[in-house]
Amino acid sequence: LSPGAKMGCFTFIKVMMILFNLAIFLSGGTLLGVGIWVKVDGESFLKIFGALSSSILQVVNVAYLLIVLGAILLVIGFLGCYGAQKESKCLLMMFFSVVLIIFIAEVAAAVVALVYTGLAETLLTGLVTPALKEKYGVDKTFTEIWNVTMTEVHCCGLNNYTDFNNSYFYETHNSYPRQCCNMQLPCNSTLAAETAVEGCFKQILEEIRTNAGVAGGVAAGIGALEIAAMAVSMYLYCKLDEK
């Protein structure tokens, strides 16, 4: 290619890098703003988006998740956009490093999820089951989350109805949640054993496996974008030495 063509290619890639990372920066700012709003004024958030928003996760957890994701996107967007605009090798290398760390973390998380599913179930059982015994029927938000989850997924507890043995709910109502007996009442141990409703962990895991193709496609798409972003940033970094 002639010097003019090379310069035109460099300029085009630089502009695309700026626009792409500007979109990431604005998205991060939006997520950060929403996260702060949910953290500060969660009640208004719930009034606008309805009760379903509270049944997905506890508001405080949603807020922290949005804040963390927003902050990460802000950093990535700023490094990529400003680094390309100012043609700063330092910022471009920082952008490359941050995206590389995120990419490695995602690959590691995927490997752990595939290899250590049993370990994840053990850890969740150790954390969630005690919470079910203590908070289900006591904490309104916690109870609503589990009621919606068990109803929509058609599951009972994390493992099965035995998660509610010796729980506050069972001792108070002398019954398991009705979802453990296919919505039949009274839901005693005999009926719960007969209906044999599976635990939510197994049901959700089965749902993930059923939609593994979609999840894998989304993950592959995100990974491809991250690889492309790293390749472009490294291209700009190397070309700056030739200018």
Protein Blocks (a to p, Z undefined) as FASTA:
>chain_A
ZZklmmmmmmmmmmmmmmmmmmmmmmmmmmmmmmmmmmmmmmlmmmmnojmlmmmpcfkl
mmmmmmmmmmmmmmmmmmmmmmmmnopaklmmmmmmmmmmmmmmmmmmmmmmmmmmmmmm
mmmmmmmmmmmmmmgokammlmmmmmmmmmmnopahjklmmlmgoiaklmmnopacfkln
gopacddfklmmmnopacfklmmmmmmmmmmmmmmmmmmmmmmmmmmmmmmmmmmmmmmm
mZZ
